[in-house]
């Protein structure tokens, strides 16, 4: 599955749909916060890249941050 400009998303259809629904709400004026977490290598960056590409196409402002890994808190 591809999400956006060629970003390859494998086995993350549900998560991608949830993020796209949140994006749709945000573009429609209903603000959203989405937290993506999990162990390294499960596709978080690819998922976020796909959502960011779609948000950019829709003219949405994109705010992002990074947090320390939970065992570093």
C-alpha positions in Angstrom: 0.0 0.0 0.0 1.2 3.5 -0.8 0.4 6.6 1.2 1.1 9.7 -0.8 4.0 10.4 -3.0 5.3 6.9 -3.1 5.7 6.4 0.6 5.3 2.6 1.0 3.0 1.5 3.9 2.9 -2.2 4.6 0.3 -3.7 6.9 -0.7 -0.4 8.4 -4.0 0.2 6.6 -5.9 0.6 9.9 -3.4 3.1 11.3 -3.2 5.0 8.1 -7.0 5.2 7.9 -7.2 6.5 11.5 -4.6 9.1 10.8 -6.3 10.2 7.6 -9.6 10.5 9.4 -7.9 12.7 12.0 -6.4 14.8 9.2 -9.8 15.1 7.5 -11.2 16.4 10.8 -8.4 18.8 11.3 -8.7 20.2 7.8 -12.5 20.5 8.5 -11.8 22.7 11.5 -11.9 20.1 14.2 -8.4 20.0 15.7 -6.8 16.7 16.4 -3.8 15.3 18.3 -2.4 12.0 17.1 0.2 10.1 19.1 2.2 7.5 17.2 4.3 5.2 19.4 5.9 1.8 19.3 9.2 0.0 19.1 11.8 0.7 16.5 11.2 -0.6 13.0 7.4 -1.0 12.9 6.7 1.8 10.4 6.1 4.9 12.5 8.2 7.1 10.3 6.6 5.8 7.1 3.2 6.3 8.5 3.9 9.8 9.5 5.5 10.6 6.2 2.4 9.4 4.3 0.1 11.6 6.5 2.4 14.6 6.2 2.4 14.3 2.4 -1.4 14.2 2.3 -1.6 17.1 4.8 0.8 19.1 2.6 -1.4 18.4 -0.5 -4.4 19.8 1.4 -2.6 22.9 2.5 -2.6 22.0 6.2 -0.1 23.4 8.6 2.1 20.6 9.9 3.5 20.7 13.5 5.7 17.9 14.6 7.9 17.0 17.6 10.1 14.2 18.8 10.0 12.7 22.2 12.7 10.6 24.0 12.2 6.9 24.0 10.0 5.9 27.0 12.9 4.1 28.7 14.8 7.4 28.7 12.2 9.4 30.6 
